[in-house]
Amino acid sequence: MTRRARVAVLLSGSGRTLENFLRHQARGELPVEFVGVVSSRGDVRGVTVAHEAGLPVTVIRRRDHPDPAAHNQAIADWLEPRDPEIIALAGYLCYFIRPAWFTGPVVNIHPALLPRHGGQGMYGDRVHRAVLAAGDRESGCTVHHVDDRYDHGAIIAQQRVPVRPDDDVDTLAGRVFAAECELYPRILAELAREITAT
């Protein structure tokens, strides 16, 4: 049996991106094993999605820790025995610090064409609202490496979508999320194959 790359997922909300990963995995399009899910909030659907998929899941809330470093250390301590090879942020809204022991890729997807409309506090509908306010003719999504600044790490891939004259936040968000559902699993699969090929 072909070895699958071990992936940990961090989320803060509905779990839509995790659900999308699981769909691609079930179709044989995503050669990964999900070894753990961390949620920064307890009362979100993403926790339920992980439980229903039979994945190891924990809630590690930022407000339960004195600072971001302590919060991230708690996450790192939970992840370390699960030995992930990729960490994928999937609607994760807290500041993430790479664990000292982790050498693999940490990746995220952003619902705009970075470097436009990124940075701290730019997530979800705030991003789409900013795109519309700027009069941009196109938007899309960006998969990027995670570094020590919000939405700043090296871009891996982007997928573009048109901004239509009659768009509102909801219609634009729907089109961008459809692009995310294609792009993120494809890039995650490419990273996984690179890891398992070595």
N, C-alpha and C positions, 0 to 999 in steps of 0.2 A: 504493500500500500504506500502511495506517495505521501511523504511527510508534508504536513501542513504547518505553516508559520503560526506561532502563538501570538494572539492579539488581545490586548486589554482595551476596553472602551470606557471613556469617561463622558458622562452626560449630566445634564441639569434639568431636563424637561421631559417632553412627551415621548422620547424614545423613537421618533420617526426614522431617524438615521440608522439606529440599531436595527429596527424592523426591516429596513431596506437591505442592510447587510445580510440579515438572516435569510431574506428571500433569495438574494443572489447566491448565498451559500447553499441553500436547499436545491437550487437549480444547477449546482456544480460549477458555477461561474466565479466563485470566490474561495480559493484554496487555503482557508485559514481555520484555526481552532480558536474559538473565543474562550479565553482562560479566566476572565474576570471582568466585571462591570462595576465601576464606581460612580455613584451619584452624589452630587453635592447637595441634593435636597431629598427629603424622605417622602414627601407627599406628591410625587410626580408619577406620571404614567410610565416613564422609562423604567422605573424599578419593577413595575408589574410586567412589562415586556420581557425584562431579563429573567424574572422568576418563571414566567410561563414558558420560556425557552429552555429552562433548566440550567441556566448559567449561574456561576457563583457571583453574587452581587452583594455589595455593601453600601451603606450610606455614611459618608464622611462629610459633615457639614462645616463650612467655613466658620460659621458663628460659634461653633464649639471649640475653636482654637484661637489662641491669642493673636496670631499673626499669620500671614501667608506661608511663611517658612514652616511653622508648626503644622499647619493644615497639609501642606505638601509632604512633610515628613510622615504624617499618618497615612497618607495615600501610598507613599513609597514603601512603607513597612508592610502594608497589606498586599501590595503587588509583588514584592520581591520573591516570596516563596512560590508564586504562580509563574515566575520566569517568563514574562512576555518578551517577544522579539520585536513587536511593534506596539506603540501606544497610539490609539486613534481617538482624538477629541471629536465628540458627536453632539453638538449643541451644549458644550461645556462652557459655563459662563464665569468660572473662577480663574484666577491667575495660576498658571501651571509652571512648576519648576521641575526640570528634568531630574530624576533621581540620580544620585552620584554613581550608583552601580549600573545604570542602564546605558547601553551603548547603541541601541537600535534607533530607528526613526521614530520621532514623535510628529504626528501629522494632524492637520485640522482642515476643515472646509469653511469658507467664508462666503456669504451670499451676495457677493459683488465682485467686480474685477479689480482686485488689489493691484496697485496701492490705493486706488480710489475707494473712499467710503469705508475705511478700516480704522482700527484703533480702539482704545478702551471705551466701553459703553456702546460701541457700534455692533449691534446684533439684531436679528429678527426684523421686525417691521421698521425699526429705526433706520436700518440700512436702506430698505426699499423707499422709505419716505425721503431720505436724503438723495437717492438717485432721481426720484421724480422732481424734487425741488431744484436739483441742479440742471434739469432739462436734458439729461443724458439720453442719447438715442439707442444705447445698448447697455445691458447689464449682463449678469451671468454669475458664475461661481468660480472660486479659486481654491484649489488644494495646495497647501503650502506646509513646509516644515515649520515647527514651532520653536521659537527661540525665546529670549528673555523679554521680548516686547510684544504687545498685542498685535496680531495680524501683520507681523513684520518679517517672519522667516522666509527663506528662499522659496519662490514659487515653483511648484512641480508641474501643474497643469491648470488650464482655465477652459471653461466652456461658456460661450457667449449666447445671449438671447436678446432679441430685439425689445426695445421699450416702445410700446405702441401709443399713439396719440390719445387713445381712450383709456389707458391703463390707470387703475388706482392701486393702492398698496396691495390689496388682496389678489388682484389678477396678476400683478407683477411677481408677487411672492410665489404664487402657484407655478408660474412658468419657470422661475429660478429654481424652485425646489425640484421640479421635474428634471432639470439639468443636473442638479446635485445627485439625484437618484441614479443617474447614468455615470457621472464622472467619478464620484468618490469610490464606489466599489471597484471600478476599473483600475484606478490608481492603487488602491489597496491590494488588489490582486497582483498587479505588476510588482509592487514592493515585496509581497509574499513570495512570489516566484524567484525574485532576486535572492532573497534570504535563503530559501530552501535549495537553491542551485549551488550554493557555495559549500 
